[in-house]
Amino acid sequence: MQEPRETEERTSWWSRAAAWFDTSRLRERARQALSGRRGRTWRGLLPVSGRPRRFEPGPLGLLGVMLAAMAVTLLVIQYGSSGLGATGEEADGPPASVPGPPDGELRVMPVGDALTQGSSGDHTWRYHLWSHLEESGVDFSFVGPRDGMYSLEEEAHGDHSYAEPDFDTDHAARWGQSVDDMADGIAEVASEHEPHYLLVMAGSEDLLSGDDPDQVLEGIGETVSTVRVALEKARFVVGELPHAEGTGDDEAVNARIDRFNMGLVDLAEQLSSEASPVVVAQVAQDYAPEYDSWDEVHPNTRGEVKIAAAFADALAEPLAVGDPFPRPLPEMPAGPRTPPELEAEEADDGLRISWEQVPGATDYRVEQRRTGPDPDEATVLSLDVERDGGSRSVLVGSLLSGAGYEFVVHPYKGRDAGAASDLLELVYDDDPPPGPDGLSVRRDGTVVWNEVADASHYEVWVRALECSVRDESRRPLPLEPPGRDTDDDGSDGLDGDQGEPAPPAPDPPRSPSPSPPPQPSPPPAPEEPPQPPGSGERVCEPRDGQGPNEGGGWASQGPVGSDLLWRPTVSGPYEAVVRSYRDYVRGGFSDPVLLEG
């Protein structure tokens, strides 16, 4: 009859013990335990002077210790002291200070804030560490509830535009997360994903906001203690924080970061245990924020590699996971890695250049150079980038029609320039304007014409007319010259043997030439009346009816600007045409007008 009772009592004890491990009740007890501790700093969690240097757990850690003690008590009650060993003596030999990796695939969980999650277009330091561990032959996988980055464009989570997406992207980091947020949510995440190793890098959001470093360290300590409630053998690598640059108060911010980093080493020593070691990744040692960050604090590709190298070194020694990161560190290009693909379209007020949004780009710079005529040096244009959904564009004005141009767009992430676009080469607005109409000559000889829409200036061309003397007083020989008789047989007097005509009669005297050679000091003569046509008149006419494009003999008189008139600079009989221009684009010619000179 005793045995059933003993079984009933044993069942009762284990039911009560199981109730202590209920997750919801555990979280409630943790909240109650933490309610009076949030105002304390991490140094309040450390032992007082004179005691052995052993860390006193935080609230959730204390709860874990209490539950472990209760479990031991239940075992003693159930089985007696003999269940702990016959002699109660400890095993011979000193225990190992740091346990080696567990058997099988290692489950590694990156934990933290923006520095760990990354943003649009990043590789993230998680990628570089994953690549290194893969090359080292480590059997592992990243675990966690998330697999994306933070979208700078949408200001939301879930971006998957990794610069190199082919890796295990799982993690437990979140952009903007404070250490208190991390500590509050880590128990559930750790219980679900059961990581062997937690890579913790957090606190930047808090320190940038002005929080006290001791309070930030307390959040790190509570994170470790909370995880140990669920995973008593979890290993931790906690990362230092790199300096900031460009915050407007760098000296004060970096002083807080320095205090945090110094306290982190001490905290890790206090938190570390034989079953659950805590080691520090020396991230800050070689980190140069002006070179390794794309803004005040977030790492660019160079910074990501340095963070990954620090975590890889800590995993390799003393945790015996993989190899140290090889030195020297690889040189990696910073900035967005996707070059923009440019398209151009002429608009009423300029040239619109467009492209699709480049992942991670926070700004763009448009570079322009005129290739001809009159080439110039490349210049960066001061333009506003317009957004239309996923498309980006700029409107480039003040271009010269008919000129050749080349454009390049450089994407930037913060202060880092990325992969530039290919050259966009084109000739701008090269449709020729029509020639002027309405060309006429005023009484004073000025040539005028009508304005041509879109013409920027005009050019005058002239060509001398072709002149000749028309003399109709010269009569043709009669068929039967006077004074000559014809033979009775109708002969015309030609020598039948020679077949040559008889010498012609002398020509009658010619009329005076219109331009006689000058005579020495001739006495003034009365003006002769104009010669009627047919009495040696000088006649001037266009040569061939062709303009400068087809005909010969034309000469440019140079541009006349935007004026709609030209005062002749030549004398004599000429024909003139006017050509329109739009900057460098040659337009059409007008019909000619005659200048009598």
C-alpha positions as CSV (number, residue, x, y, z in Angstrom):
1,M,0.0,0.0,0.0
2,Q,3.0,2.3,0.4
3,E,4.1,2.1,-3.2
4,P,1.0,3.8,-4.6
5,R,1.3,6.5,-2.1
6,E,4.9,7.1,-2.9
7,T,4.0,7.3,-6.6
8,E,1.2,9.7,-5.8
9,E,3.6,11.9,-3.8
10,R,6.2,11.8,-6.5
11,T,3.6,12.8,-9.1
12,S,2.5,15.7,-6.9
13,W,6.1,17.0,-6.4
14,W,6.9,16.9,-10.2
15,S,3.5,18.6,-11.1
16,R,4.4,21.4,-8.8
17,A,7.9,21.6,-10.2
18,A,6.6,21.6,-13.8
19,A,4.3,24.5,-12.9
20,W,7.4,26.6,-12.1
21,F,8.8,26.0,-15.6
22,D,5.6,27.1,-17.3
23,T,6.7,29.8,-19.8
24,S,3.9,32.3,-19.1
25,R,4.4,32.1,-15.4
26,L,8.1,32.4,-15.9
27,R,7.7,35.6,-17.8
28,E,5.4,37.0,-15.2
29,R,7.8,36.2,-12.4
30,A,10.6,37.8,-14.5
31,R,8.6,41.0,-14.9
32,Q,8.0,41.1,-11.1
33,A,11.6,40.5,-10.4
34,L,12.7,43.2,-12.8
35,S,10.2,45.8,-11.7
36,G,12.4,47.0,-8.8
37,R,15.7,46.6,-10.6
38,R,15.5,48.7,-13.7
39,G,17.1,51.8,-12.1
40,R,20.2,50.0,-11.0
41,T,23.4,49.8,-13.0
42,W,25.3,46.7,-14.0
43,R,27.9,47.3,-11.2
44,G,25.1,46.7,-8.7
45,L,25.0,43.2,-10.0
46,L,28.6,42.5,-9.2
47,P,29.9,41.1,-5.9
48,V,31.1,43.4,-3.1
49,S,34.8,44.0,-2.5
50,G,36.6,41.2,-0.8
51,R,34.4,38.4,-2.2
52,P,35.6,36.1,-4.9
53,R,35.3,37.6,-8.4
54,R,32.2,35.7,-9.3
55,F,29.3,37.4,-11.1
56,E,26.0,37.6,-9.2
57,P,23.2,37.0,-11.8
58,G,20.7,39.6,-12.8
59,P,17.0,39.3,-11.9
60,L,16.2,36.6,-14.5
61,G,19.5,35.0,-13.7
62,L,18.6,34.8,-10.0
63,L,15.3,33.3,-11.0
64,G,17.2,30.7,-13.0
65,V,19.4,29.9,-10.0
66,M,16.4,29.6,-7.8
67,L,14.7,27.2,-10.2
68,A,17.8,25.1,-10.5
69,A,18.1,24.9,-6.7
70,M,14.5,23.8,-6.4
71,A,15.1,21.1,-9.0
72,V,18.0,19.8,-7.0
73,T,15.9,19.9,-3.8
74,L,13.2,17.9,-5.5
75,L,15.7,15.3,-6.7
76,V,17.1,15.0,-3.1
77,I,13.6,14.6,-1.7
78,Q,12.7,12.1,-4.4
79,Y,15.8,9.9,-4.5
80,G,17.8,10.7,-1.4
81,S,21.3,11.9,-1.1
82,S,22.6,8.7,-2.7
83,G,21.4,10.1,-6.0
84,L,24.3,12.6,-6.0
85,G,27.0,10.0,-5.6
86,A,28.3,7.7,-3.0
87,T,31.0,9.9,-1.6
88,G,30.0,13.4,-2.6
89,E,33.5,14.1,-3.7
90,E,34.2,16.1,-6.9
91,A,36.0,14.6,-9.9
92,D,39.8,14.7,-9.9
93,G,41.6,17.3,-12.0
94,P,40.7,21.0,-12.7
95,P,37.7,21.6,-14.9
96,A,38.2,23.0,-18.4
97,S,37.9,26.8,-18.4
98,V,36.2,27.0,-21.8
99,P,34.1,24.2,-23.3
100,G,34.7,23.1,-26.9
101,P,32.0,23.2,-29.5
102,P,29.1,20.8,-29.1
103,D,28.8,17.8,-31.5
104,G,26.9,18.2,-34.7
105,E,25.9,21.3,-36.5
106,L,26.5,24.5,-34.5
107,R,23.6,26.9,-34.2
108,V,24.8,30.5,-34.2
109,M,22.5,33.5,-33.6
110,P,23.6,37.1,-34.3
111,V,21.8,39.4,-31.9
112,G,21.7,43.1,-31.7
113,D,20.6,46.4,-33.3
114,A,21.2,48.2,-36.6
115,L,24.9,47.4,-36.7
116,T,24.0,43.7,-36.8
117,Q,20.9,43.8,-39.0
118,G,22.2,46.1,-41.7
119,S,20.3,48.2,-44.2
120,S,19.4,48.2,-47.9
121,G,22.3,47.2,-50.2
122,D,24.7,46.0,-47.4
123,H,26.7,42.9,-47.2
124,T,26.4,43.0,-43.4
125,W,29.1,41.7,-41.2
126,R,27.0,38.6,-40.8
127,Y,27.8,37.8,-44.5
128,H,31.5,38.2,-44.1
129,L,31.6,36.0,-40.9
130,W,29.4,33.4,-42.6
131,S,31.8,33.3,-45.6
132,H,34.8,33.0,-43.3
133,L,33.3,30.1,-41.3
134,E,32.3,28.3,-44.5
135,E,35.9,28.6,-45.7
136,S,37.1,27.3,-42.4
137,G,35.1,24.2,-42.7
138,V,32.8,24.8,-39.7
139,D,29.5,22.9,-39.8
140,F,27.1,25.6,-38.7
141,S,24.0,27.6,-39.5
142,F,22.7,31.0,-38.5
143,V,19.4,31.0,-36.7
144,G,16.9,33.6,-35.6
145,P,13.4,34.9,-36.2
146,R,14.4,37.4,-39.1
147,D,16.2,37.2,-42.3
148,G,16.0,40.7,-43.8
149,M,17.5,44.1,-43.4
150,Y,16.1,47.5,-42.8
151,S,14.9,49.4,-45.8
152,L,16.2,53.0,-45.8
153,E,13.8,53.8,-48.6
154,E,10.6,52.5,-47.0
155,E,11.8,53.0,-43.4
156,A,10.6,49.5,-42.6
157,H,12.0,46.0,-41.9
158,G,12.0,43.1,-44.4
159,D,14.4,44.4,-47.0
160,H,16.3,41.6,-48.8
161,S,18.4,43.6,-51.2
162,Y,21.7,42.2,-49.9
163,A,24.8,43.0,-51.9
164,E,25.5,39.3,-51.8
165,P,22.3,37.4,-51.0
166,D,23.7,33.9,-51.3
167,F,24.3,33.1,-47.6
168,D,22.4,32.1,-44.4
169,T,20.6,35.4,-43.6
170,D,18.8,34.3,-40.3
171,H,19.4,36.6,-37.3
172,A,17.8,38.1,-34.2
173,A,18.8,41.8,-34.7
174,R,16.5,44.7,-35.1
175,W,17.2,48.3,-36.4
176,G,16.6,50.8,-33.6
177,Q,16.5,48.2,-30.8
178,S,17.6,49.2,-27.4
179,V,19.4,46.8,-25.0
180,D,16.3,46.8,-22.7
181,D,14.2,45.8,-25.8
182,M,16.7,43.1,-26.6
183,A,16.8,41.7,-23.0
184,D,12.9,41.7,-22.8
185,G,12.5,39.6,-25.9
186,I,15.5,37.3,-25.9
187,A,14.1,34.5,-23.7
188,E,11.4,33.6,-26.2
189,V,13.7,33.8,-29.2
190,A,16.4,31.7,-27.5
191,S,13.9,29.1,-26.4
192,E,12.5,28.8,-30.0
193,H,15.8,28.7,-31.9
194,E,18.1,27.1,-29.3
195,P,21.4,28.6,-30.4
196,H,24.7,27.2,-29.1
197,Y,26.4,30.5,-29.7
198,L,25.0,34.0,-29.4
199,L,26.9,36.8,-31.1
200,V,25.7,40.0,-29.3
201,M,26.5,43.5,-30.6
202,A,24.2,46.1,-29.1
203,G,24.0,49.4,-27.3
204,S,24.8,51.9,-30.0
205,E,21.2,53.2,-30.1
206,D,21.3,53.8,-26.4
207,L,24.7,55.5,-26.2
208,L,23.9,57.7,-29.2
209,S,20.7,58.8,-27.3
210,G,22.8,59.8,-24.3
211,D,22.1,56.8,-22.0
212,D,24.6,56.0,-19.2
213,P,27.1,53.3,-20.2
214,D,26.5,51.4,-16.9
215,Q,22.8,51.1,-17.7
216,V,23.6,49.8,-21.2
217,L,26.0,47.2,-19.7
218,E,23.2,46.2,-17.4
219,G,21.0,45.4,-20.4
220,I,23.8,43.2,-21.8
221,G,24.1,41.4,-18.5
222,E,20.4,40.8,-18.3
223,T,20.4,39.5,-21.9
224,V,23.0,36.9,-20.9
225,S,21.3,35.9,-17.7
226,T,17.9,35.6,-19.4
227,V,19.2,33.3,-22.1
228,R,20.8,31.1,-19.5
229,V,17.4,30.5,-17.9
230,A,16.4,28.6,-21.1
231,L,19.9,27.5,-22.3
232,E,22.3,27.0,-19.5
233,K,25.2,26.0,-21.8
234,A,24.9,28.8,-24.3
235,R,28.1,30.5,-25.3
236,F,28.3,34.2,-25.8
237,V,30.5,36.5,-27.9
238,V,29.8,40.2,-27.0
239,G,31.1,42.8,-29.3
240,E,32.7,46.2,-28.5
241,L,31.1,49.2,-30.1
242,P,33.1,51.3,-32.7
243,H,33.5,55.0,-32.3
244,A,31.1,57.4,-34.0
245,E,32.0,60.3,-36.3
246,G,29.8,63.2,-37.4
247,T,27.2,63.2,-34.7
248,G,27.8,66.8,-33.8
249,D,28.9,65.8,-30.3
250,D,31.5,63.1,-31.1
251,E,33.7,63.8,-28.0
252,A,30.9,63.1,-25.6
253,V,29.5,60.2,-27.6
254,N,32.8,58.5,-27.9
255,A,33.6,59.0,-24.2
256,R,30.4,57.0,-23.4
257,I,31.4,54.3,-26.0
258,D,34.9,54.1,-24.4
259,R,33.3,53.6,-20.9
260,F,31.0,50.9,-22.3
261,N,33.9,49.0,-24.0
262,M,36.0,49.1,-20.9
263,G,33.1,47.9,-18.7
264,L,32.2,45.2,-21.2
265,V,35.5,43.4,-20.6
266,D,35.0,43.4,-16.9
267,L,31.3,42.4,-17.3
268,A,32.3,39.5,-19.5
269,E,34.8,38.2,-16.9
270,Q,32.1,38.3,-14.2
271,L,29.4,36.7,-16.4
272,S,31.6,33.9,-17.8
273,S,31.2,30.4,-16.4
274,E,32.7,27.1,-17.2
275,A,29.5,25.9,-18.9
276,S,28.6,29.2,-20.4
277,P,31.6,31.3,-21.3
278,V,31.3,35.0,-22.3
279,V,34.1,36.4,-24.4
280,V,34.6,39.9,-26.0
281,A,35.1,40.6,-29.7
282,Q,37.5,43.5,-30.0
283,V,35.6,45.4,-32.6
284,A,36.9,48.9,-31.7
285,Q,40.6,48.1,-31.9
286,D,41.2,48.9,-35.6
287,Y,37.9,50.6,-36.5
288,A,38.2,54.0,-38.0
289,P,34.7,55.5,-38.3
290,E,35.6,58.2,-40.9
291,Y,36.8,55.4,-43.2
292,D,34.8,52.4,-42.0
293,S,31.3,53.9,-41.5
294,W,28.9,55.2,-44.2
295,D,27.3,57.6,-41.7
296,E,27.8,58.5,-38.1
297,V,27.9,55.0,-36.8
298,H,26.7,52.3,-39.3
299,P,29.5,50.3,-40.9
300,N,30.2,50.3,-44.6
301,T,31.8,47.2,-46.3
302,R,35.2,47.9,-44.8
303,G,33.7,48.3,-41.3
304,E,31.7,45.1,-41.8
305,V,34.8,43.1,-42.5
306,K,36.5,44.5,-39.4
307,I,33.5,43.6,-37.2
308,A,33.4,40.1,-38.8
309,A,37.1,39.6,-38.2
310,A,36.8,40.5,-34.5
311,F,33.9,38.0,-34.0
312,A,35.8,35.3,-36.0
313,D,38.9,35.8,-33.8
314,A,36.9,35.5,-30.6
315,L,35.1,32.3,-31.9
316,A,38.4,30.8,-32.8
317,E,40.2,31.6,-29.6
318,P,39.2,30.7,-26.9
319,L,35.9,29.0,-28.2
320,A,37.7,26.8,-30.7
321,V,35.2,27.5,-33.5
322,G,36.8,28.0,-36.9
323,D,40.1,29.8,-37.6
324,P,41.1,33.4,-36.9
325,F,40.2,35.8,-39.7
326,P,43.2,36.0,-42.1
327,R,45.3,39.2,-42.2
328,P,45.8,41.6,-43.8
329,L,42.1,42.2,-44.2
330,P,40.8,42.3,-47.8
331,E,40.3,45.6,-49.4
332,M,36.6,46.0,-50.2
333,P,34.9,48.7,-52.2
334,A,32.3,50.8,-50.2
335,G,29.1,52.3,-51.4
336,P,26.2,50.8,-53.3
337,R,27.4,48.0,-55.6
338,T,24.6,48.2,-58.2
339,P,25.4,50.7,-61.0
340,P,22.4,52.8,-62.2
341,E,21.2,52.1,-65.8
342,L,20.5,55.5,-67.4
343,E,17.8,56.5,-69.9
344,A,17.5,60.0,-71.4
345,E,14.5,61.8,-72.9
346,E,14.3,65.4,-74.2
347,A,11.8,67.5,-72.5
348,D,10.5,71.0,-73.1
349,D,12.8,72.6,-70.6
350,G,15.8,70.3,-70.8
351,L,17.0,66.7,-70.7
352,R,15.4,64.2,-68.3
353,I,17.8,61.4,-67.2
354,S,16.2,58.6,-65.3
355,W,17.1,55.3,-63.6
356,E,15.8,52.8,-61.1
357,Q,16.5,53.2,-57.4
358,V,19.8,51.6,-56.4
359,P,19.5,49.5,-53.3
360,G,21.0,51.3,-50.3
361,A,21.6,54.6,-52.1
362,T,20.8,57.6,-50.0
363,D,21.9,60.2,-52.7
364,Y,23.1,60.5,-56.3
365,R,25.6,62.8,-58.0
366,V,25.2,63.6,-61.7
367,E,28.4,64.4,-63.6
368,Q,28.2,66.2,-67.0
369,R,30.8,66.9,-69.7
370,R,30.5,68.6,-73.1
371,T,32.3,66.5,-75.7
372,G,32.0,69.0,-78.6
373,P,32.0,71.4,-80.1
374,D,34.3,73.3,-77.6
375,P,34.8,70.4,-75.1
376,D,34.8,71.3,-71.4
377,E,35.8,69.6,-68.1
378,A,33.5,67.3,-66.2
379,T,31.4,69.0,-63.5
380,V,29.0,67.7,-60.8
381,L,25.6,69.2,-61.3
382,S,23.6,70.7,-58.4
383,L,20.3,69.0,-59.1
384,D,17.4,67.7,-57.0
385,V,16.7,64.0,-57.6
386,E,13.0,63.4,-58.2
387,R,11.3,60.3,-57.0
388,D,8.4,58.4,-58.6
389,G,7.9,55.1,-56.9
390,G,11.0,53.1,-57.6
391,S,12.3,55.4,-60.3
392,R,14.7,58.3,-59.9
393,S,15.3,61.2,-62.3
394,V,16.9,64.6,-62.7
395,L,16.1,67.4,-65.2
396,V,19.2,68.8,-66.7
397,G,18.8,72.3,-68.1
398,S,21.0,75.0,-69.8
399,L,22.2,72.5,-72.5
400,L,23.3,73.8,-75.9
401,S,21.4,72.4,-78.9
402,G,23.6,70.4,-81.2
403,A,26.3,69.9,-78.7
404,G,27.6,66.4,-77.7
405,Y,27.4,65.5,-74.0
406,E,28.2,62.6,-71.7
407,F,26.7,61.9,-68.3
408,V,27.6,59.6,-65.4
409,V,25.5,59.0,-62.3
410,H,27.3,58.0,-59.0
411,P,25.1,56.5,-56.3
412,Y,26.1,57.3,-52.7
413,K,25.3,55.6,-49.4
414,G,26.0,58.4,-46.9
415,R,29.5,59.5,-47.7
416,D,30.6,56.5,-49.7
417,A,30.4,56.6,-53.5
418,G,29.3,53.4,-55.1
419,A,29.5,51.8,-58.6
420,A,29.0,54.4,-61.2
421,S,26.7,54.1,-64.2
422,D,28.0,53.6,-67.8
423,L,28.6,56.7,-69.8
424,L,25.4,58.1,-71.4
425,E,26.5,59.8,-74.6
426,L,24.2,61.9,-76.8
427,V,23.8,65.0,-79.0
428,Y,21.2,67.3,-77.5
429,D,18.3,68.7,-79.4
430,D,19.8,68.4,-82.9
431,D,16.7,69.0,-85.1
432,P,17.5,71.9,-87.3
433,P,15.3,75.0,-87.3
434,P,13.8,76.2,-90.7
435,G,15.3,79.0,-92.7
436,P,13.9,82.6,-92.2
437,D,11.2,83.9,-94.5
438,G,10.1,87.3,-95.5
439,L,13.6,88.4,-96.6
440,S,13.6,91.9,-98.2
441,V,15.8,94.9,-98.8
442,R,14.9,98.3,-97.5
443,R,15.6,101.5,-99.4
444,D,18.8,102.1,-97.4
445,G,20.0,98.7,-98.4
446,T,19.4,97.0,-95.0
447,V,18.3,93.3,-95.3
448,V,15.5,92.3,-92.9
449,W,13.6,89.0,-92.3
450,N,11.1,87.4,-90.0
451,E,12.0,85.8,-86.7
452,V,12.3,82.0,-86.6
453,A,10.9,80.2,-83.6
454,D,13.6,78.6,-81.3
455,A,16.4,80.2,-83.4
456,S,19.2,81.6,-81.2
457,H,21.1,83.6,-83.9
458,Y,21.5,84.1,-87.6
459,E,24.2,84.1,-90.2
460,V,24.4,86.0,-93.5
461,W,25.9,84.6,-96.7
462,V,26.6,86.5,-99.9
463,R,27.7,85.7,-103.4
464,A,28.6,88.0,-106.3
465,L,26.2,88.0,-109.1
466,E,27.3,86.9,-112.6
467,C,27.4,90.0,-114.8
468,S,27.8,90.4,-118.6
469,V,27.3,93.1,-121.2
470,R,24.3,92.7,-123.5
471,D,24.9,94.4,-126.9
472,E,22.1,93.8,-129.4
473,S,23.4,96.5,-131.8
474,R,25.7,93.9,-133.3
475,R,23.7,92.6,-136.2
476,P,24.2,89.1,-137.6
477,L,25.5,88.7,-141.1
478,P,22.8,88.6,-143.8
479,L,22.4,85.5,-145.7
480,E,23.4,87.5,-148.9
481,P,25.9,90.1,-147.9
482,P,25.4,93.3,-149.7
483,G,27.8,94.1,-152.6
484,R,28.2,90.4,-153.5
485,D,26.5,88.8,-156.5
486,T,25.5,85.3,-156.6
487,D,26.1,83.1,-159.6
488,D,23.4,82.2,-161.9
489,D,23.6,78.7,-160.5
490,G,22.9,79.9,-157.0
491,S,26.5,79.6,-155.9
492,D,27.3,81.4,-152.7
493,G,30.7,82.4,-153.8
494,L,32.6,79.7,-151.8
495,D,35.7,78.4,-153.4
496,G,34.6,74.9,-154.3
497,D,38.2,73.6,-153.9
498,Q,38.8,75.0,-150.4
499,G,35.3,74.9,-149.0
500,E,36.1,77.9,-146.8
501,P,33.9,80.9,-146.5
502,A,35.1,84.2,-147.8
503,P,36.4,86.6,-145.2
504,P,33.6,88.2,-143.4
505,A,32.9,91.9,-143.6
506,P,34.3,93.9,-140.8
507,D,32.2,94.3,-137.7
508,P,30.5,97.6,-137.1
509,P,31.9,99.7,-134.4
510,R,30.9,98.7,-130.8
511,S,29.1,100.8,-128.3
512,P,31.2,102.2,-125.5
513,S,31.9,99.8,-122.6
514,P,30.0,100.4,-119.4
515,S,33.2,100.5,-117.5
516,P,35.8,102.2,-119.7
517,P,39.4,102.3,-118.6
518,P,40.2,105.5,-116.6
519,Q,41.5,108.4,-118.5
520,P,44.0,110.9,-117.1
521,S,42.2,113.9,-115.7
522,P,39.4,113.9,-118.2
523,P,37.3,117.0,-118.3
524,P,33.9,116.5,-116.8
525,A,31.5,115.3,-119.3
526,P,27.8,115.6,-119.2
527,E,26.1,112.5,-117.9
528,E,24.9,110.3,-120.7
529,P,21.4,109.1,-120.5
530,P,21.1,105.5,-119.5
531,Q,21.5,103.2,-122.3
532,P,18.4,101.4,-123.4
533,P,18.4,97.7,-123.4
534,G,20.2,96.3,-126.3
535,S,22.8,99.1,-126.4
536,G,25.6,97.5,-124.3
537,E,23.7,97.3,-121.0
538,R,25.5,95.4,-118.1
539,V,23.3,92.7,-116.9
540,C,23.9,90.9,-113.5
541,E,22.0,87.7,-112.6
542,P,22.2,84.9,-110.0
543,R,24.6,82.2,-111.2
544,D,22.7,79.1,-110.9
545,G,19.7,79.6,-108.5
546,Q,21.4,77.4,-105.8
547,G,22.0,78.3,-102.2
548,P,25.2,77.8,-100.2
549,N,24.5,74.1,-99.7
550,E,24.7,73.3,-103.4
551,G,26.1,76.3,-105.3
552,G,29.6,77.6,-105.3
553,G,31.0,81.1,-104.6
554,W,29.1,81.8,-101.4
555,A,30.9,83.5,-98.5
556,S,29.8,83.9,-94.9
557,Q,29.6,87.3,-93.4
558,G,29.6,85.8,-89.9
559,P,26.8,85.6,-87.3
560,V,24.6,88.6,-86.7
561,G,23.3,87.5,-83.3
562,S,19.6,87.5,-82.7
563,D,18.9,90.7,-84.6
564,L,16.5,90.4,-87.6
565,L,18.5,92.7,-89.9
566,W,21.8,93.1,-91.5
567,R,23.5,96.2,-93.0
568,P,25.5,95.1,-96.0
569,T,29.3,95.3,-95.7
570,V,29.9,94.6,-99.4
571,S,29.4,96.9,-102.4
572,G,28.4,95.9,-105.9
573,P,25.8,93.5,-107.2
574,Y,25.4,90.5,-104.8
575,E,22.8,88.0,-103.8
576,A,22.3,87.3,-100.1
577,V,20.7,84.6,-98.0
578,V,20.2,84.2,-94.2
579,R,20.7,81.1,-92.2
580,S,19.1,80.3,-88.8
581,Y,20.9,78.6,-85.9
582,R,19.8,77.1,-82.6
583,D,23.1,77.1,-80.6
584,Y,25.3,74.6,-82.5
585,V,22.5,73.3,-84.8
586,R,22.7,74.7,-88.3
587,G,19.2,75.5,-89.7
588,G,17.9,76.2,-93.1
589,F,18.6,79.0,-95.6
590,S,16.2,81.7,-96.7
591,D,15.4,82.5,-100.3
592,P,17.9,84.9,-101.8
593,V,17.5,88.7,-102.2
594,L,19.5,90.8,-104.7
595,L,21.7,93.6,-103.5
596,E,22.3,96.2,-106.3
597,G,25.3,97.8,-104.5
